[in-house]
Amino acid sequence: MVDSTDMVILKTIEKNARISFTKLAQKLNISEAAVRKRIKKLESENLIIGYRAMINYKKLGFSNKVVVGVDSEPNLYFDVINKLREFKEIRELNTSSGDHMIMFEVWIKNMDDLNNILERVNSIHGVTQSCPSIIHENMK
């Protein structure tokens, strides 16, 4: 069971996974050992499933982040997903119950990059449409 202290830990490390156990302990007014124990428990219960760096894609020479919604013929849904898994450009691939069946994220240097990716996606047997959305700014 997750209590209010665990929730503070989760929210804090979600915003800054590099926070030290010492600073987290000070924030919570508990010992560093207690923080370590709680984080280890949260990891073992798969409430914390990993840690990631947030990368400034623009500093790497990419101009935009693009989220693409993809729909497929229902009987070829898993075939389409497996083909999309092969795209090295795709940073994140998700299934969805929203406007599109599949959503993925890519970073592009220019519109030619995006057009190339969309051509390849649309050539996958079973894809019925792809709808890109260029992300302008991360607000939160």
C-alpha positions, 0 to 999 in steps of 0.5 A, spaced: 500 500 500 502 506 498 501 512 503 502 519 503 510 519 504 510 514 498 506 519 494 511 525 495 517 520 494 514 518 487 512 525 485 519 528 487 523 523 483 518 523 477 520 531 477 527 530 479 530 523 479 537 525 480 535 528 487 539 525 493 536 521 498 539 526 503 535 531 500 529 527 499 530 525 507 530 532 509 524 534 505 520 529 508 523 529 515 525 522 515 532 519 515 536 517 509 535 510 510 528 510 511 528 514 504 532 508 501 528 503 504 521 506 501 524 507 494 527 500 494 520 497 496 517 502 490 522 499 485 520 492 488 513 493 487 514 495 480 511 502 482 518 505 480 519 501 473 526 505 471 529 512 471 530 516 464 534 522 462 530 528 459 534 530 453 534 537 449 533 534 442 534 541 439 541 541 442 542 534 438 540 538 432 533 536 431 528 541 430 522 538 432 518 533 436 512 529 432 507 525 435 504 521 430 497 517 430 496 511 426 490 507 425 490 500 422 486 494 419 484 491 425 486 484 423 493 487 422 494 491 428 499 487 431 503 486 424 503 494 424 506 494 431 511 489 430 513 493 423 513 500 427 518 497 432 523 496 427 524 503 426 530 506 429 527 513 429 521 512 433 523 514 440 516 511 444 511 507 441 504 506 444 497 503 443 491 507 444 484 507 445 483 515 443 483 518 436 488 513 433 490 506 435 497 507 435 501 513 437 509 514 436 514 519 437 520 521 433 525 527 433 526 530 426 531 535 423 527 537 418 520 536 414 524 531 409 525 527 415 518 527 417 515 526 410 520 520 409 518 517 416 510 518 414 512 514 407 515 508 410 509 508 415 504 509 410 507 503 406 506 498 411 501 493 409 495 494 414 496 502 415 490 505 414 492 512 416 497 516 419 496 523 423 502 527 425 502 533 430 508 537 431 509 539 438 511 546 439 513 547 446 512 542 452 508 546 457 509 541 463 
